[in-house]
């Protein structure tokens, strides 16, 4: 069954020919995107794909923003990498940088290596928590599209996110130093940050379904979207993320 978000996506695949002026929008469009990425052993090919395509994603989104939506628009990028609870170098983050000074974010992504992880589950929730603490635009008068892109192949700890029991999860009751996943998702939702969730393994199915239920209960399902990625075609990262960002801008901020 098609969702509201899917219908919008299909519509925005067609050429969008919109002209905006200061008479329509008094402030330029700001788009802030943070990639939150699992960098444990199993993510090697996905990390390499992100390294390969991140500049093309940045350039493509900037081009579309200025040509289709707002010639004065500004793109900001950030990156949060996480591993698991007991891994060394558990996190690696870089705060939001605005174009044309996005190169430090691209360089941070280029430096990532896939290593670590013991049980199947990873520290997804702490990655999201780190992302929420970045320097997002908070001026209510600004026209800011804020987007979290989660890229991972395994769920977070606790049964909220999987049904694999202790065979998958060494911390089934939760990690001691992070907020509850439900609280994190509610904060993302209530702050109006859009959440794109990579969907390319069966391991994350329960987590994605339970996250979507939180949005549906609050009638904000337009703010969350599973993004199907093809593990055998790493260029799908470029295509799908660019398309979904354009969809969010066109449907919610124009």
N, C-alpha and C positions, 0 to 999 in steps of 0.2 A: 504494500500500500504506500502510495506516495505521501510524503510529509509536506508540510508548508514550506520547509526549508528546501526540499528537493524541487518543488515547483519553482521557487525563486531561482534556484541554481540553473534550471533549464532555461528560464527566461533570460538570464544574464549571459548565457552562452551566445545569444544573438548580439550583434553589434549594438553597443550603447552609444548613442550620439546625443550627448547632453551638453548644454552650454550654461555655465553658471557665472554670475557676476556678483560684485559686492552688494548689489541691490537685493539679491536673493539670500546670500549668506554673508554676514558681517565679519565673520572670522574664518580664517583658512582651515581646511580640513587637516587634522593631525591623525596619522595612523601609527599606533605603537604595537609592535609585534614582539613577543618573547617566545623563543623556542625553549621548551623544557625537555631535555633528552636524557634517556637512559644510556649510560656509557659502560655497561658491563659487557662481559665476553661475547654474549650472543648477539650484540648489536653492531658488530664490526661492519657489515655491509651497509647498514642504515647510516652509521656515522660517516662512512666514506661517501655515501650519496649526499649527505648534508654538506660535507666539505666540497663536493663537486658542484653542487647546484645552488649553494647559498647566495653567491653573487648574482646568478641569473634570477633567482627569486627576488632579491633586493631590487635589481635593475628592472625586472618586469613589473613588479608592483609599483615602483616609482613612475615608470612610463605610463602605466594604465591610470594611475591616480591623476597625473597631470593632463593626460590627453582625454580621458573619459569623464573625469569627475570635477577636478578643481586644479587649475593651473598653478595656484599658489600653495598647494598641499605640501605637507612635510611628513616624511617617513622616519620613524624611530625604531631601532632594533635592539634587542637584548638577548642574552643566552644564559641558561642555567643547565648545567650537567650534574647528574647525580649517579651514585652507585648504590650500595646497600649499607646497612647499619654498621657492620664491622669492617668495611673496606677502608683502606688507606685512601687519602685524597678523596674523601667522600663527595665533596662538592667542588665545582668550578664555575664561577659566575662572572658575568660582566653586565653592568647596568646599562640602561637605555642610552644609546648614542643616536643623535639625529643626523640625517643626511645634510651635507655631503660627507660627514665624518663617521661613516659606518664601518670603515676598514678595521678598527680595533675589534669589532664584534666578529667580522669575518675571520680575522686572524685567530681569535679565541677558538672559534669552531674548528679551524684548520689544525689546531694544536691537540685536539682530542684523540685519545687512544682508548680502545675497548679492552677493559680488563676488570677483573673482580666479579663479585656475585657468587654466592654459595648455593642457597636454596633457590627455588624458581622465582619467588617474589622479590621485588626490589623496593627501594625507598621513594616511591612515587610521591607520596604525600609531602615529604620534606622538600622535594624538588619544587612542588607547587607552592609550598609555604615560602621558600626563598624567592620565588617569582613574585609573589604578592607583596614582598617587602622592597621591591625595586622602586625607582623614582618615576612612577606613572604620573601623568598629568592629572591633577586633582581640581583644577579650576572648572567649576561648574558651568561657566560661560563659554568654555572652549568646546569646539566640535571635534571630539577625540574618539576615534574608533580604537578600542583596546582589545587585543587578541592574544590569547595564550594558545600555543601550538604544542601539544604533548606528543612526543615521538618515542614510543617504547613498545617492546614486544611482550612484556610481562606485567602482571598487575602488582598493586601494592599489597602490603600485609593486611591481614584480618579477613574474616569471612564476608565482609561487606563487598569485597572485591574479587572473590573467587570461591569456588566450591571444591577446591582440591585438598582441603584439610591440612594436617600437619605434614603430609607427604610433599606438599608444595611450599609450606610456610613454617619456618622456624620461629616466627613471632606471631602466632595466630591470634593472640590476645592484643596485639599492637605493639608498636615501638614506644619506649619510655620517654622519648624527648621530642615528640612531634604532636601537633594537634590531630584531632580526629578527622578522618577523610570527609565525613558529612559536614563538619564545621568549615573545612577549607572550601568545599564545593559551594556551600551556601554563601561564603564570603565572596567568592568569584562571581557567583550569580548576582548577589545584591549590589556589588560594585559595578555591575553592567559590563564586566569583561567577558568577551566572547571566548568560548572554549572549543577548540578543535582537537579531537581525540583520534590518534592514529589507530586504525583497525586492520591489522594484518596478521594476527594470530588468534586462534581460538582461546588462548589463555586469558585474554583481556575482555572476553564477551560479557561475563558477569559484572565486572567493574563498570564497563560502559553502560550496560542496561540499568544498573542501580544509580549511576550518575544522572542518566536521562530522566529517571523517575523523579528525582529531586526537582528538576526544571519543569517537568510536566505538572507536578503538584502545585507549582506556583504560576502556571500558565506562562512560562518563559522559555518554552522549548526552542524558540528561535535563537536563543543564545548558546546552544550547544549543538555540535554536529560531529558524529563519527565520520572519519575520512578514510575511505578504503585505499590502502596502499598495496602495491604489487611488489612482493619481495623479489620477484624475478625481473622486474623492470624498475630499476632505481630512479629513472626519470619521472616515475609517477609522483614522486615527492614534489618536484617542480610544478608539474601540471596541476595536481590537486590542491596544493596550498595556495598557489596563485589564483586559481579559480574560486576557491572558498573565500579568500580575502576580498576579491572583487564582488562576490555575492553579498558579503556583509556590508561593504561600503554602499553598494547600489540600493540595497533593500532597507537599510537602517539609518543612513546618514545623508541621503540625497533628497 
